[in-house]
Amino acid sequence: MTSRFRATEHLNSLSPRRRTVVKAAAATAVLAGPLAAAIPARAATEAPAFLHGLASGDPLPDGVLLWTRVTPTAEAIPGSGLGPDTEVSWIVATDKALTNVVAKGSVTATAASDHTVKADIRGLAPATDYWFRFSAGGTDSPVARTRTAPAADAAVSNLRFGVVSCANWEAGYFSAYRHLAARGDLDAWLHLGDYIYEYGTGEYGTRDTVVRQHAPTHEILSLADYRTRHGKYKTDADLQALHAAAPVVAIWDDHEFANDAWSGGAENHTEGAEGAWAARQAAAKQAYFEWMPVRPAIAGTTYRRLRFGKLVDLSLLDLRSFRSQQVSVGNGSVDDPDRTLTGRAQLDWLKAGLKSSDTAWRLVGNSVMISPFAIGSLSADLLKPLAELLGLPKEGLALNTDQWDGYTDDRRELLAHLRSNAIRNTVFLTGDIHMAWANDVPVDAGTYPLSASAATEFVVTSVTSDNLDDILKVPEGVVSALASPVIKAANRHVHWVDTDRHGYGVLDITAARAQMDYYVLSDRTKADATSSWARSYRTRSGTQKVERTYDPV
């Protein structure tokens, strides 16, 4: 969707549906307003304007991708297809006042790209803070910070990343983004999927209360719909603040398309009533690459790899474009080697990258949980109340076949590859299920901990999307108090699970350890929600196991 260029060159550019309890969703009634309502009144007389913030992403040692969206005329709102071609210039400097300019150029914003623009800058210095700004028609955007990655061969003592997932506009405010932005110490931040949600008004979560209205009001299906929804999200002040504070590294999960998306469809897509899945998928991908500071990698997907010196390489997975259709719980085909989550080419790419890596740590941006999760082997007095509470099957089978649990052959092959090649220090970073987890990733969960752990996994909770206390409409902490000890008893590789709270993670990495600090929000429905540290877990180099630590970094 973009082409690379040197720093001084120019670039031209339904009805509610059911969702599994473990993935944390429910239907409620809400209202929504048009995106135009979110545009400040001044836009009608002071165009062009930069109403959707600016962002950077995918940092490299010598460059970074810059993004913004210009509103050239009052009617040129996202998804409208209206508005003239508009020249947008950009500058990059080593200081916030933009006095020491090191690169500049211009891009043409057109209706064909929804007036979004990207500039893929090169020629910058590694491991360096930069500030940038866009301008159009005499109007300047705000100034934002970005940061390049360390040189590939650099000895890096420390890296720090924010980690987030699952932000439902209607369920609350994006305070998690504001608190991450305020830290001022992030090399980058990772968004592990569900940056937007596709549902129509009132069809997803929110405890019977809409905190704020999204747009459009119907389920998004067309290119214009997806553009409008992305545009609405980008008006959020907290999201704009985080994008302006540090570069993002993002992957998609299902809600950037539709719930439980797979290569040929989705749970939340009806082919007859809603058109061809291929057309909807193409529209969703086009809008995503227009509105996100992400480089399309291989065949228009989001799987790609970034390196941060000799300390970290980061493999980012696309677990929606190639996967086989999910099967129901209890269906033996979860083990079918002909079914795939990753697709053959992506799995081979991931295995080769992990094997050839010479960095101290291998991070995997992974949209759905890889650690096994079952409630089998429990005594009846533990199994029955948990199953009844969570609405889960009582057979002791895998509970969520949208995760790696539904594609066990891919997982077996990947974990066997890590073990047989003695690949150490692999950490999966995961979103999706609206809970926080700290897990070992066992080769054989049934015999663990007597058998080996191949990797570790840190799962972050949702920014706002419903988790179990929201669905069951009970006070925060009630579900965790019951469910956590039962889950841990049945899954010996799980060190911690919090089923009830919203928040974010901060991942801090040194040569000796990778540590995830989990932070929680006071109230997702309050714009001024406070943030507090909840817990920290780390994996020490060479151990492939998680342990609790009692202080955040």
ROFI-893411 format. One line per 10 residues: number of its first residue (from 1); their letters; for each residue x, y, z of C-alpha. Coordinates in Angstrom, 2 decimals, padded with zeros to 5 digits. Each point is the difference from the previous one (the first is absolute). Layout:
NUM = a = X Y Z  ...
//
This chain:
1 = mtsrfrateh = 000.00 000.00 000.00  003.00 002.31 000.30  003.29 000.28 -001.82  003.31 000.81 001.63  001.80 003.18 -000.90  002.91 002.09 001.17  -000.53 002.85 002.37  -000.27 002.85 -002.52  -002.06 -001.76 -002.64  -003.76 000.11 -000.52
11 = lnslsprrrt = -002.45 -002.85 000.54  -003.23 -000.26 -002.04  -002.06 -001.88 001.13  -027.47 -014.91 014.07  -001.08 -001.82 002.91  001.93 -000.52 003.26  002.06 -003.18 000.08  001.29 -002.25 002.74  003.66 -000.06 001.00  001.79 -002.49 002.24
21 = vvkaaaatav = 000.11 000.89 003.68  003.75 -000.54 000.27  000.59 002.62 -002.69  -002.11 002.32 002.15  -002.89 001.56 -001.86  -003.71 000.61 000.50  -002.79 001.91 -001.71  -001.56 003.17 001.43  -002.07 002.89 -001.29  001.75 003.28 -000.91
31 = lagplaaaip = -000.27 003.09 -002.16  002.57 001.47 -002.38  000.47 003.20 -001.97  001.61 000.82 -003.31  003.71 000.63 -000.27  -000.68 003.53 -001.12  -001.11 000.81 003.53  003.53 -000.68 001.21  001.53 002.64 -002.28  000.54 003.31 001.76
41 = araateapaf = -002.21 002.85 -001.18  003.03 001.95 -001.13  000.57 -002.55 -002.77  -002.83 001.49 -002.05  001.83 003.30 -000.36  003.63 -000.92 000.63  000.84 -002.75 -002.45  002.33 -001.65 -000.61  000.29 -001.44 003.48  001.74 -002.87 001.76
51 = lhglasgdpl = -002.87 -001.45 002.03  001.24 -003.56 000.41  003.41 000.57 001.51  003.27 -001.28 -001.35  001.92 -003.17 000.60  003.14 -001.96 -000.73  000.70 -003.68 -000.17  002.23 -002.94 -000.90  003.29 001.61 001.10  003.20 -001.03 -001.78
61 = pdgvllwtrv = 003.60 000.90 000.87  000.04 002.61 -002.79  -003.64 000.97 -000.29  -003.63 -000.08 001.01  -003.41 000.19 -001.62  -001.91 003.28 000.56  -003.79 000.28 -000.32  -002.78 002.57 000.11  -003.39 000.77 -001.49  -000.89 003.42 -001.34
71 = tptaeaipgs = -003.57 001.32 -000.28  000.34 002.33 -003.01  -003.61 001.23 000.02  -002.86 -000.21 002.48  -001.83 -002.68 -001.99  003.10 -002.22 -000.41  -000.71 -002.10 003.08  001.36 -003.57 000.22  -001.74 -002.38 -002.35  -001.68 002.76 -001.98
81 = glgpdtevsw = 002.12 -000.32 -003.13  -000.17 003.79 -000.23  002.66 002.71 -000.04  002.73 001.24 -002.30  003.55 -001.25 -000.38  002.04 001.81 002.64  003.75 000.36 000.34  001.16 -000.89 003.51  003.57 000.86 000.95  001.94 -001.50 002.87
91 = ivatdkaltn = 003.15 000.77 001.93  002.09 -002.06 002.42  002.33 001.58 002.54  002.19 -000.99 002.92  -001.71 002.48 002.33  -003.61 000.62 000.98  000.19 003.62 -001.17  000.83 -001.35 -003.49  002.99 002.29 -000.41  002.53 -002.69 -000.97
101 = vvakgsvtat = -001.80 -001.49 -003.00  001.58 -003.20 -001.34  -002.59 -001.06 -002.60  -002.95 001.49 -001.84  -002.24 -000.77 -002.92  -003.61 -000.10 -001.09  -002.78 -002.44 -000.73  -003.24 000.41 -001.94  -003.16 -000.85 001.92  -002.83 -001.19 -002.23
111 = aasdhtvkad = -003.54 -001.25 000.43  001.24 -003.34 -001.40  001.94 -000.53 003.25  -002.65 001.71 002.19  002.41 002.97 000.29  002.34 -002.05 002.16  003.70 000.33 -000.75  003.17 -001.86 000.88  003.65 000.93 -000.30  002.51 -002.84 000.38
121 = irglapatdy = 003.06 001.92 001.12  003.59 -001.19 -000.36  003.41 001.49 000.75  -000.55 000.44 003.75  002.36 -000.95 002.82  -000.65 -003.15 002.06  -001.39 000.02 003.56  -000.83 003.69 -000.26  -003.04 002.09 000.95  -001.46 002.13 -002.78
131 = wfrfsaggtd = -002.92 002.40 -000.24  -002.16 000.52 -003.06  -002.87 002.10 -001.32  -002.27 000.11 -003.03  -001.29 003.15 -001.72  -002.62 000.70 -002.66  -001.47 003.22 -001.37  001.52 002.16 002.69  -001.13 -002.29 002.85  002.51 -001.84 002.16
141 = spvartrtap = -000.69 -003.22 001.84  001.13 -000.43 003.59  003.57 -001.20 000.52  000.56 -003.66 000.85  002.93 -002.07 001.27  001.32 -003.16 -001.55  003.09 -002.13 000.52  002.13 -002.15 -002.26  001.10 -003.52 000.86  003.56 -000.74 001.10
151 = aadaavsnlr = 002.52 -001.01 -002.64  -000.21 -003.69 -000.83  003.39 -000.75 001.56  -000.36 002.36 002.98  000.45 -001.25 003.54  -003.25 001.20 001.62  -000.27 000.02 003.78  -003.75 000.52 000.27  -003.22 000.30 -002.03  -003.46 000.96 001.22
161 = fgvvscanwe = -003.27 -000.55 -001.84  -003.61 000.78 000.84  -002.31 -002.93 -000.78  -003.76 000.30 -000.66  -002.93 -001.71 -001.72  -003.78 -000.01 -000.36  -001.36 003.55 000.11  -003.79 000.18 -000.44  -001.05 003.64 -000.51  -003.49 -000.42 001.42
171 = agyfsayrhl = 001.14 -001.81 003.16  002.05 002.82 001.47  002.80 002.51 -000.26  003.52 -000.76 -001.16  001.68 001.04 003.24  002.55 -002.79 -000.41  001.39 001.86 -003.00  000.21 003.26 001.94  001.94 -001.59 002.85  002.43 -001.67 -002.38
181 = aargdldawl = 000.52 003.28 -001.84  000.75 001.81 003.27  002.86 -002.34 000.90  002.44 001.54 -002.45  002.28 -003.05 000.12  -001.24 -002.23 -002.82  002.18 -001.07 -002.91  -003.23 -001.04 -001.74  -003.39 -001.50 000.79  -001.57 -003.17 -001.27
191 = hlgdyiyeyg = -003.65 -000.30 -000.96  -000.85 -003.69 -000.14  -003.34 000.30 -001.77  -003.62 001.13 000.23  001.03 003.62 -000.45  -003.57 000.58 -001.24  -003.23 -002.03 000.29  -002.32 -000.70 -002.90  -003.34 -000.42 001.74  -003.04 002.22 -000.43
201 = tgeygtrdtv = -001.29 002.13 002.82  -001.05 -001.98 003.04  001.23 -003.35 -001.28  003.14 -000.44 002.07  000.51 000.13 003.74  -000.15 003.13 002.16  -002.04 -001.35 002.96  -003.24 001.36 -001.42  001.44 003.50 -000.02  001.57 001.87 -002.87
211 = vrqhapthei = 002.76 002.18 001.31  000.38 001.87 -003.31  -001.39 -000.38 -003.47  001.86 -001.38 -002.96  -000.56 000.41 -003.74  -001.40 -001.20 -002.28  -002.90 -001.38 002.01  -000.27 -003.17 -002.08  002.44 -002.90 -000.19  002.84 001.03 -002.28
221 = lsladyrtrh = 000.11 -001.85 -003.32  001.20 002.31 -002.79  003.23 001.90 -000.53  -001.79 003.23 000.93  -001.24 -001.65 003.21  003.44 -001.19 001.07  001.51 003.38 -000.80  -002.68 001.76 002.05  000.58 -002.27 002.99  003.78 000.44 -000.13
231 = gkyktdadlq = -000.54 003.74 -000.26  -002.23 000.02 003.06  002.62 -001.83 002.06  002.70 002.42 -001.10  -001.94 002.94 001.48  000.64 -001.38 003.50  002.29 002.38 001.88  001.70 -002.75 002.02  000.70 -002.08 -003.10  001.36 003.08 -001.76
241 = alhaaapvva = 002.24 000.71 003.00  001.54 -003.47 -000.04  000.56 000.08 -003.76  001.71 003.38 000.47  002.23 -001.31 002.79  001.65 -003.06 -001.55  -000.08 -002.19 -003.12  -002.49 -002.86 -000.13  000.58 -003.54 -001.22  -003.42 -001.45 -000.79
251 = iwddhefand = -001.56 -003.22 -001.18  -003.65 -000.73 -000.66  -002.25 -002.56 001.59  -003.60 -000.81 -000.90  -001.94 003.17 000.79  001.92 002.04 -002.55  -002.03 -002.27 -002.33  -002.82 -001.86 001.79  -000.30 -002.20 003.08  001.90 -003.31 -000.22
261 = awsggaenht = 001.20 000.74 -003.52  001.72 -002.77 -001.97  001.28 -000.16 -003.57  -003.40 -000.71 -001.51  -002.45 001.79 002.28  -000.83 000.96 003.57  -002.47 -000.84 002.75  -001.27 003.56 -000.32  -000.54 -000.14 -003.78  -003.00 -001.33 -001.89
271 = egaegawaar = 000.96 -000.52 -003.62  -003.48 000.40 -001.46  -001.15 003.03 001.96  003.34 001.76 000.29  001.66 -000.72 -003.33  003.13 -001.91 -000.90  002.54 -000.51 002.79  002.87 000.67 -002.39  -001.36 003.48 -000.73  -000.48 000.81 003.68
281 = qaaakqayfe = 003.45 -001.31 000.88  001.58 002.06 -002.78  -001.82 003.14 001.17  001.10 -000.56 003.60  003.63 -000.53 -001.02  000.03 003.08 -002.24  -001.41 002.22 002.74  002.42 -001.46 002.55  003.07 000.75 -002.09  -001.32 003.47 -000.83
291 = wmpvrpaiag = -000.70 000.90 003.63  002.85 -001.77 001.84  003.74 000.82 -000.03  000.79 -003.57 -001.02  002.02 -001.22 -002.96  -001.82 -002.72 -001.93  002.44 -002.85 000.13  -000.42 -003.26 -001.89  -002.88 -000.15 -002.51  -001.91 002.82 001.66
301 = ttyrrlrfgk = -000.01 -001.57 003.46  001.38 001.22 003.30  002.52 -002.76 000.65  003.47 001.47 000.04  003.10 000.23 002.19  001.72 002.93 001.70  003.38 -000.02 001.74  001.13 002.08 002.98  003.77 -000.35 000.15  001.50 -003.20 001.36
311 = lvdlslldlr = -002.59 -000.08 002.79  -003.33 -000.74 -001.73  -001.53 -001.10 -003.19  -003.76 000.20 -000.29  -001.98 -002.32 -002.27  -003.52 001.27 -000.65  -002.66 -002.52 -001.00  -003.13 000.22 -002.16  -002.27 -002.69 001.44  -003.13 000.88 -002.00
321 = sfrsqqvsvg = 000.91 000.06 -003.70  001.04 -003.64 -000.39  -001.75 -001.96 002.72  -002.40 -002.87 -000.49  -003.53 000.40 001.30  -000.42 -000.48 003.74  -001.58 -003.24 001.19  -002.34 -000.49 002.93  001.14 -001.02 003.46  000.19 -003.79 000.22
331 = ngsvddpdrt = 000.74 -000.40 -003.69  003.04 -002.26 -000.39  001.12 001.91 -003.08  001.79 002.56 002.18  002.93 -002.40 -000.42  -000.39 -000.41 -003.77  003.39 000.71 -001.66  -001.81 001.27 -003.10  -001.50 002.86 002.01  002.16 003.06 000.61
341 = ltgraqldwl = 000.02 003.21 002.01  003.05 001.59 -001.60  000.03 -001.40 -003.52  002.99 -002.04 -001.19  002.04 002.91 -001.36  -000.35 002.11 003.15  000.84 -002.89 002.33  003.11 -000.82 -002.02  000.96 003.70 000.05  -000.46 000.15 003.78
351 = kaglkssdta = 001.99 -003.18 000.63  002.85 001.14 -002.24  000.14 003.42 001.66  000.04 -001.44 003.51  002.74 -002.45 -000.92  002.24 002.51 -001.74  -000.43 002.74 002.61  003.17 001.11 001.75  -001.66 002.40 002.43  -000.24 -000.59 003.75
361 = wrlvgnsvmi = -003.81 -000.16 -000.13  -002.56 -001.06 -002.60  -003.38 001.70 000.45  -003.06 -001.20 -001.90  -002.93 002.40 -000.46  -002.80 -002.53 000.20  -003.67 000.98 -000.17  -001.52 -003.11 001.65  001.23 -002.01 003.00  002.46 -002.78 -000.79
371 = spfaigslsa = 000.09 -001.54 003.48  -002.45 -002.89 000.37  -003.08 000.70 002.08  -002.31 -002.78 001.17  -002.05 -000.84 003.07  000.52 -003.75 -000.21  001.46 -002.14 002.79  -001.89 001.93 002.63  -001.99 -001.50 002.81  -003.75 000.41 -000.40
381 = dllkplaell = -000.23 002.47 002.85  002.38 002.35 -001.84  -001.06 -000.70 -003.58  -003.75 000.39 000.40  -000.15 003.48 001.55  002.58 001.43 -002.40  -001.76 -001.46 -003.03  -003.37 001.25 001.18  001.30 003.44 000.83  001.78 000.49 -003.30
391 = glpkeglaln = -002.52 -001.83 -002.14  002.66 -002.46 -001.14  -000.22 -003.66 -001.03  000.63 -002.49 002.79  001.84 -002.63 -002.04  003.48 001.26 000.80  000.76 000.93 -003.59  001.71 003.04 -001.48  -002.28 002.96 000.61  000.81 002.47 -002.74
401 = tdqwdgytdd = 000.74 -001.44 -003.41  000.61 003.47 -001.43  003.34 -000.09 001.84  002.97 -002.29 -000.73  -002.00 -002.63 001.93  -002.10 -000.42 -003.14  003.07 -000.60 -002.17  002.16 -002.29 002.06  002.12 -001.34 -002.86  001.39 003.46 -000.77
411 = rrellahlrs = 000.77 000.48 003.69  001.61 -003.43 000.35  002.22 000.64 -003.02  001.08 003.43 001.21  000.76 -001.07 003.57  001.85 -003.11 -001.21  002.07 002.28 -002.23  000.95 002.17 002.98  001.02 -003.05 002.03  001.84 -001.95 -002.70
421 = nairntvflt = 002.05 003.04 -001.00  000.66 001.09 003.60  -001.53 003.42 -000.74  -000.09 001.87 003.30  -001.65 003.16 001.23  -003.11 -000.01 -002.19  -002.79 002.12 001.47  -003.50 000.11 -001.46  -001.83 003.32 000.49  -003.73 -000.49 -000.30
431 = gdihmawand = -003.34 001.83 000.14  -003.50 -001.05 -001.05  -001.66 -001.59 003.04  -000.49 003.07 002.23  001.86 -001.52 002.94  003.57 000.24 001.29  002.10 -003.17 000.14  003.60 -000.99 000.77  000.75 -003.45 -001.43  002.67 -002.51 -000.71
441 = vpvdagtypl = -000.58 -001.58 -003.44  000.35 -003.75 000.60  000.85 -002.56 -002.64  -002.40 -002.41 001.73  -002.52 001.71 002.26  -001.27 -003.34 001.32  003.32 -000.89 001.63  001.13 003.52 000.92  002.01 000.99 002.06  001.78 -003.36 -000.19
451 = sasaatefvv = 000.46 000.63 -003.72  001.65 002.97 -001.70  -001.11 003.56 -000.69  000.93 001.21 -003.49  -000.73 003.71 000.49  -001.91 002.49 002.13  -003.06 002.13 -000.64  -001.28 003.31 001.34  -003.66 000.73 -000.82  -001.33 003.51 000.53
461 = tsvtsdnldd = -003.60 000.77 000.87  -002.30 002.28 -001.98  000.14 003.77 -000.11  -003.81 000.12 000.32  -001.60 -003.13 -001.50  -002.15 -002.10 002.34  001.65 -002.58 002.18  -001.69 -002.53 002.27  -001.20 002.28 002.79  -001.54 002.31 -002.62
471 = ilkvpegvvs = -001.81 -002.86 -001.72  -001.29 -001.51 003.23  -000.80 003.43 001.45  001.72 -000.66 003.31  002.44 002.23 001.91  003.58 000.07 -001.22  002.09 -002.77 001.52  -002.84 -002.42 000.73  000.63 -002.21 -003.02  003.76 000.02 000.38
481 = alaspvikaa = -000.27 -001.05 003.63  -001.85 -003.14 -001.02  001.35 -000.70 -003.47  003.73 000.70 000.41  000.84 -002.79 002.47  -002.10 -002.47 -001.98  001.62 000.95 -003.31  003.46 -000.26 001.52  -000.78 -003.38 001.55  -000.99 -001.37 -003.41
491 = nrhvhwvdtd = 002.76 001.77 -001.93  003.25 -000.37 001.91  001.85 002.22 -002.48  -002.21 003.00 000.90  001.66 002.13 002.67  -002.63 002.73 000.14  -003.31 000.93 -001.57  -002.14 003.07 000.64  -003.41 -000.40 -001.65  -001.53 003.29 001.08
501 = rhgygvldit = 002.01 003.16 -000.53  000.88 002.33 -002.85  003.38 001.53 -000.65  003.32 -000.45 -001.78  003.48 -001.41 000.31  003.52 001.41 000.03  002.64 -002.44 -001.23  003.56 000.75 001.10  002.84 -002.04 -001.46  003.66 -000.34 000.95
511 = aaraqmdyyv = 002.44 -002.74 -000.94  -000.73 -001.68 003.34  -003.83 000.00 -000.03  -003.25 001.04 -001.67  -002.49 001.47 002.47  -003.66 000.86 -000.51  -001.56 002.51 002.38  -003.79 -000.20 -000.03  -001.95 003.21 000.64  -003.73 000.31 000.63
521 = lsdrtkadat = -002.48 002.85 -000.37  -002.31 001.28 002.72  -003.09 000.17 -002.23  -000.15 -000.39 -003.78  -003.19 002.10 -000.10  001.71 003.10 001.43  002.00 002.27 -002.29  002.33 000.88 002.90  000.58 -003.59 001.15  003.13 -000.51 002.05
531 = sswarsyrtr = 002.58 -002.72 -000.56  001.71 -002.21 002.57  002.58 -002.76 -000.12  -001.54 -003.43 000.56  002.72 -002.64 -000.36  003.28 -000.79 -001.73  001.38 -003.19 -001.48  003.31 -000.67 -001.67  001.80 -002.72 -001.86  003.72 -000.23 000.66
541 = sgtqkverty = 002.35 -000.74 -002.86  000.37 -003.69 -000.72  -002.85 -001.19 002.22  -003.04 -000.02 -002.36  -002.08 000.45 003.16  -001.93 002.82 001.62  000.47 001.16 003.57  -001.62 002.71 002.05  001.97 003.10 000.92  -001.24 002.50 002.52
551 = dpv = 000.93 003.36 -001.44  -000.73 001.68 -003.33  002.93 001.27 -002.01
//
